[in-house]
Amino acid sequence: MKKEDFYFRVYEVVGRIPKGRVTTYGAIARMLGEPQRSRMVGQAMHYASFYTEVPCHRVVNSQGRLVPHWDQQRTLLKMEGIHFKENGFIDLKVHFWEDAGV
């Protein structure tokens, strides 16, 4: 499978994340049946603005940590009602989303 094809599959999943919810790179990889490709999901998020407009701010790492040096991500998530723990991470027990229909 070409890298761009994988990216577009990632963007389809990210486009379905509801407001006020987040998911992880690894969860997206698992949803696509490619559990070993979580880093490639991260690459897809990095290049998303070149391909499409998807709510990339709703994708975080497996601990609920935000993208380094992207201050707007926190603002966008707060505007959607996401609450942060004292350590600055998102409580995935509260806000995690996984699409079982992929």
KOLMARTOR-661870 format. One line per field, with one value per atom (N, C-alpha, C): residue in three letters; x, y, z; atom name. Coordinates in steps of 0.001 Angstrom, whole numbers, padded with zeros to 6 digits. Layout:
// residues N
code: [ala | ...]
u: [X | ...]
v: [Y | ...]
w: [Z | ...]
site: [CA | ...]
This chain:
// residues 102
code: [met | met | met | lys | lys | lys | lys | lys | lys | glu | glu | glu | asp | asp | asp | phe | phe | phe | tyr | tyr | tyr | phe | phe | phe | arg | arg | arg | val | val | val | tyr | tyr | tyr | glu | glu | glu | val | val | val | val | val | val | gly | gly | gly | arg | arg | arg | ile | ile | ile | pro | pro | pro | lys | lys | lys | gly | gly | gly | arg | arg | arg | val | val | val | thr | thr | thr | thr | thr | thr | tyr | tyr | tyr | gly | gly | gly | ala | ala | ala | ile | ile | ile | ala | ala | ala | arg | arg | arg | met | met | met | leu | leu | leu | gly | gly | gly | glu | glu | glu | pro | pro | pro | gln | gln | gln | arg | arg | arg | ser | ser | ser | arg | arg | arg | met | met | met | val | val | val | gly | gly | gly | gln | gln | gln | ala | ala | ala | met | met | met | his | his | his | tyr | tyr | tyr | ala | ala | ala | ser | ser | ser | phe | phe | phe | tyr | tyr | tyr | thr | thr | thr | glu | glu | glu | val | val | val | pro | pro | pro | cys | cys | cys | his | his | his | arg | arg | arg | val | val | val | val | val | val | asn | asn | asn | ser | ser | ser | gln | gln | gln | gly | gly | gly | arg | arg | arg | leu | leu | leu | val | val | val | pro | pro | pro | his | his | his | trp | trp | trp | asp | asp | asp | gln | gln | gln | gln | gln | gln | arg | arg | arg | thr | thr | thr | leu | leu | leu | leu | leu | leu | lys | lys | lys | met | met | met | glu | glu | glu | gly | gly | gly | ile | ile | ile | his | his | his | phe | phe | phe | lys | lys | lys | glu | glu | glu | asn | asn | asn | gly | gly | gly | phe | phe | phe | ile | ile | ile | asp | asp | asp | leu | leu | leu | lys | lys | lys | val | val | val | his | his | his | phe | phe | phe | trp | trp | trp | glu | glu | glu | asp | asp | asp | ala | ala | ala | gly | gly | gly | val | val | val]
u: [000849 | 000000 | 000893 | 000546 | 001298 | 001050 | 002060 | 001981 | 000778 | 000549 | -000565 | -001912 | -002042 | -003288 | -003534 | -002473 | -002601 | -003007 | -002380 | -002712 | -004192 | -004726 | -006137 | -007053 | -006658 | -007437 | -007416 | -006261 | -006143 | -007074 | -007055 | -007874 | -009362 | -009764 | -011171 | -011565 | -010702 | -010990 | -010998 | -009985 | -009886 | -011094 | -011587 | -012763 | -014018 | -014030 | -015202 | -015117 | -013985 | -013864 | -014831 | -015756 | -016739 | -016098 | -016729 | -016291 | -016343 | -015349 | -015312 | -014712 | -014195 | -013567 | -012197 | -011335 | -010009 | -009724 | -008740 | -008235 | -006726 | -006088 | -004632 | -004124 | -002843 | -002202 | -002327 | -002055 | -002129 | -003534 | -004531 | -005920 | -006314 | -005885 | -006192 | -005532 | -004281 | -003583 | -004329 | -004775 | -005529 | -006855 | -007554 | -008832 | -008654 | -007491 | -007220 | -006640 | -006506 | -005950 | -004449 | -003790 | -002342 | -001715 | -001831 | -001419 | 000044 | 000886 | 002302 | 002610 | 001625 | 001858 | 001436 | 001512 | 001107 | 002010 | 003294 | 004181 | 003808 | 003356 | 002926 | 001642 | 000800 | -000380 | 000086 | 001109 | 001671 | 002204 | 002845 | 003324 | 002151 | 001092 | -000092 | -000656 | -000681 | -001170 | -000268 | 001028 | 001976 | 001721 | 001381 | 001191 | -000269 | -001163 | -002601 | -002960 | -002350 | -002733 | -002396 | -001509 | -001188 | -002235 | -002993 | -003932 | -005397 | -005748 | -007167 | -007306 | -008515 | -008793 | -009513 | -008815 | -009408 | -009086 | -009868 | -009643 | -008451 | -007265 | -006033 | -005830 | -006406 | -006231 | -006848 | -007678 | -008331 | -007515 | -006285 | -005419 | -004263 | -004078 | -003042 | -002245 | -001216 | -000449 | -001149 | -000576 | -001243 | -001413 | -000708 | -000878 | -001815 | -002305 | -003159 | -002383 | -001126 | -000268 | -000479 | -000399 | -000593 | 000675 | 000519 | 001648 | 002561 | 003859 | 004782 | 004807 | 004887 | 005046 | 003833 | 002665 | 001433 | 000439 | 000644 | -000158 | -001636 | -001948 | -003337 | -004145 | -003482 | -004194 | -004957 | -004317 | -004971 | -006177 | -006015 | -007106 | -008287 | -008019 | -009096 | -009829 | -009082 | -009709 | -010521 | -010008 | -010768 | -012074 | -012038 | -013249 | -014297 | -013860 | -014781 | -015194 | -014732 | -015140 | -014221 | -013061 | -012096 | -011482 | -011418 | -010803 | -009444 | -008510 | -007152 | -006873 | -006059 | -005636 | -004561 | -004203 | -003209 | -001875 | -001527 | -000262 | -000315 | -001475 | -001634 | -002082 | -002230 | -002663 | -004190 | -004725 | -006165 | -006498 | -007595 | -008037 | -008712 | -007978 | -008507 | -009664 | -009766 | -010898 | -012205 | -012117 | -013303 | -013546 | -012493 | -012647 | -012253 | -011835 | -011349 | -012473 | -012184 | -013127 | -012439 | -013168 | -012683 | -013858 | -013676 | -014719 | -014672 | -015649 | -015677 | -016154 | -016673 | -017233 | -016275 | -014979 | -014011 | -013809]
v: [-001182 | 000000 | 001242 | 002195 | 003432 | 004259 | 005024 | 005859 | 006796 | 007415 | 008360 | 007671 | 006434 | 005687 | 005452 | 005104 | 004916 | 006225 | 007318 | 008631 | 008934 | 008703 | 009010 | 008124 | 006891 | 006040 | 006618 | 007120 | 007770 | 008976 | 009805 | 011027 | 010706 | 009592 | 009183 | 008908 | 008206 | 007905 | 009190 | 010024 | 011259 | 012150 | 012146 | 012947 | 012516 | 011312 | 010811 | 011024 | 011530 | 011745 | 012858 | 012596 | 013621 | 014754 | 015902 | 017025 | 016593 | 017040 | 016713 | 015357 | 014696 | 013381 | 013400 | 012488 | 012339 | 010860 | 010594 | 009237 | 009316 | 008161 | 008114 | 007606 | 007849 | 007352 | 005835 | 005175 | 003719 | 003197 | 003875 | 003442 | 003548 | 004604 | 004749 | 003620 | 003324 | 002231 | 000908 | 000653 | -000582 | -000589 | 000549 | 000626 | 000289 | 000617 | 000364 | -001021 | -001817 | -003147 | -003155 | -002076 | -001908 | -001490 | -002317 | -001887 | -001478 | -001932 | -001587 | -000239 | 000457 | 001694 | 002968 | 002996 | 004205 | 005389 | 005149 | 006253 | 006807 | 005936 | 006391 | 007220 | 006888 | 007723 | 009117 | 009184 | 010475 | 011252 | 010560 | 011224 | 011764 | 010977 | 011426 | 012702 | 012762 | 013963 | 015158 | 014925 | 016006 | 016598 | 015754 | 016208 | 016478 | 016397 | 016516 | 017798 | 018902 | 020176 | 020208 | 019340 | 019272 | 018495 | 017641 | 016758 | 017138 | 017505 | 017683 | 018455 | 018854 | 019483 | 018469 | 017976 | 017047 | 017560 | 017170 | 017669 | 016986 | 017270 | 016651 | 016951 | 018038 | 018385 | 017346 | 016467 | 015431 | 014142 | 014169 | 012991 | 013301 | 012440 | 012634 | 011337 | 011372 | 010134 | 009215 | 008055 | 007025 | 007392 | 008418 | 008886 | 010093 | 010568 | 011743 | 013043 | 012940 | 014119 | 014779 | 016091 | 016864 | 016895 | 017390 | 017540 | 018648 | 018382 | 019433 | 020617 | 021797 | 023034 | 023376 | 022821 | 023183 | 023670 | 024908 | 025486 | 025575 | 025728 | 025865 | 024585 | 023441 | 022191 | 022244 | 022714 | 022821 | 023756 | 024877 | 025845 | 025225 | 024549 | 023931 | 022871 | 022060 | 021021 | 021612 | 022654 | 023305 | 023880 | 024428 | 024987 | 023898 | 022651 | 021532 | 020873 | 021415 | 020891 | 019840 | 019659 | 018703 | 019295 | 018474 | 018888 | 018217 | 018941 | 018444 | 018113 | 017082 | 016717 | 017704 | 017637 | 018559 | 018485 | 017316 | 017164 | 017681 | 018202 | 018760 | 017760 | 016500 | 015465 | 015396 | 014813 | 014578 | 013273 | 013266 | 012047 | 011160 | 010161 | 009293 | 008430 | 008216 | 007455 | 008209 | 009524 | 010370 | 010703 | 011022 | 011614 | 010716 | 009475 | 008602 | 008139 | 008110 | 007631 | 006575 | 005506 | 004486 | 004033 | 004061 | 003706 | 002212 | 001506 | 000056 | -000317 | 000649 | 000355 | 000480 | 000591 | 000749 | -000576]
w: [000000 | 000000 | 000000 | -000829 | -000877 | 000384 | 000738 | 001945 | 001879 | 000731 | 000602 | 000806 | 000346 | 000548 | 002037 | 002755 | 004199 | 004858 | 004456 | 005020 | 004846 | 003652 | 003420 | 004259 | 004514 | 005413 | 006823 | 007236 | 008545 | 008604 | 007570 | 007561 | 007606 | 007004 | 007083 | 008532 | 009259 | 010670 | 011492 | 011318 | 012100 | 011836 | 010625 | 010293 | 011032 | 011576 | 012315 | 013819 | 014316 | 015764 | 016161 | 017064 | 017445 | 018257 | 018197 | 019040 | 020491 | 021263 | 022677 | 022977 | 021972 | 022148 | 021499 | 021902 | 021312 | 021102 | 020279 | 020125 | 020001 | 019931 | 019906 | 018561 | 018333 | 017114 | 017040 | 018148 | 018189 | 017966 | 018526 | 018339 | 016870 | 016206 | 014777 | 013995 | 014302 | 013618 | 013822 | 015053 | 015334 | 014576 | 014548 | 013833 | 012355 | 011818 | 010399 | 010155 | 011223 | 011081 | 010863 | 011236 | 011067 | 012399 | 013448 | 014790 | 014919 | 014020 | 014080 | 013424 | 012925 | 012172 | 012900 | 014220 | 014936 | 014598 | 014373 | 013978 | 012605 | 011743 | 010417 | 010523 | 011492 | 011755 | 012161 | 013015 | 013408 | 012220 | 011292 | 010082 | 009274 | 009182 | 008448 | 009070 | 010403 | 011074 | 010764 | 010724 | 010428 | 009034 | 008086 | 006701 | 006342 | 007285 | 006993 | 006263 | 006633 | 006011 | 004524 | 004074 | 002646 | 001866 | 002543 | 001874 | 002079 | 003298 | 003619 | 004926 | 005224 | 006517 | 007387 | 008391 | 009353 | 010745 | 011749 | 013107 | 013797 | 013302 | 013829 | 015306 | 015785 | 017194 | 018120 | 017594 | 018405 | 018506 | 018018 | 018085 | 019028 | 020030 | 021050 | 021205 | 022029 | 022213 | 023219 | 023440 | 024246 | 025717 | 026194 | 027570 | 027660 | 026508 | 026501 | 026394 | 025994 | 025879 | 024517 | 024501 | 023279 | 022432 | 021207 | 020291 | 020823 | 020940 | 021411 | 020432 | 020976 | 020198 | 019336 | 019656 | 018950 | 019995 | 020427 | 021510 | 021168 | 019897 | 019480 | 019758 | 019827 | 020075 | 021399 | 022444 | 023753 | 023671 | 023009 | 022868 | 022137 | 021032 | 020254 | 021068 | 021810 | 022618 | 023770 | 024404 | 025479 | 024941 | 023731 | 023118 | 022877 | 022780 | 022576 | 023886 | 025007 | 026300 | 026892 | 026305 | 026837 | 028104 | 029147 | 030402 | 030541 | 031132 | 031289 | 032743 | 032946 | 034291 | 034758 | 036018 | 036568 | 035842 | 035320 | 034611 | 033172 | 032753 | 031414 | 030372 | 030766 | 029831 | 029825 | 028785 | 028684 | 029409 | 030132 | 030798 | 029753 | 029279 | 028227 | 028718 | 030026 | 030546 | 030325 | 030239 | 030064 | 028590 | 027856 | 026521 | 025356 | 025613 | 024541 | 023624 | 022323 | 021313 | 020462 | 020176 | 019242 | 018391 | 017107 | 016156 | 015893 | 016371 | 016179 | 014781 | 014045 | 012738 | 011588 | 011863 | 010766 | 010079]
site: [N | CA | C | N | CA | C | N | CA | C | N | CA | C | N | CA | C | N | CA | C | N | CA | C | N | CA | C | N | CA | C | N | CA | C | N | CA | C | N | CA | C | N | CA | C | N | CA | C | N | CA | C | N | CA | C | N | CA | C | N | CA | C | N | CA | C | N | CA | C | N | CA | C | N | CA | C | N | CA | C | N | CA | C | N | CA | C | N | CA | C | N | CA | C | N | CA | C | N | CA | C | N | CA | C | N | CA | C | N | CA | C | N | CA | C | N | CA | C | N | CA | C | N | CA | C | N | CA | C | N | CA | C | N | CA | C | N | CA | C | N | CA | C | N | CA | C | N | CA | C | N | CA | C | N | CA | C | N | CA | C | N | CA | C | N | CA | C | N | CA | C | N | CA | C | N | CA | C | N | CA | C | N | CA | C | N | CA | C | N | CA | C | N | CA | C | N | CA | C | N | CA | C | N | CA | C | N | CA | C | N | CA | C | N | CA | C | N | CA | C | N | CA | C | N | CA | C | N | CA | C | N | CA | C | N | CA | C | N | CA | C | N | CA | C | N | CA | C | N | CA | C | N | CA | C | N | CA | C | N | CA | C | N | CA | C | N | CA | C | N | CA | C | N | CA | C | N | CA | C | N | CA | C | N | CA | C | N | CA | C | N | CA | C | N | CA | C | N | CA | C | N | CA | C | N | CA | C | N | CA | C | N | CA | C | N | CA | C | N | CA | C | N | CA | C | N | CA | C | N | CA | C | N | CA | C | N | CA | C | N | CA | C | N | CA | C | N | CA | C | N | CA | C | N | CA | C]
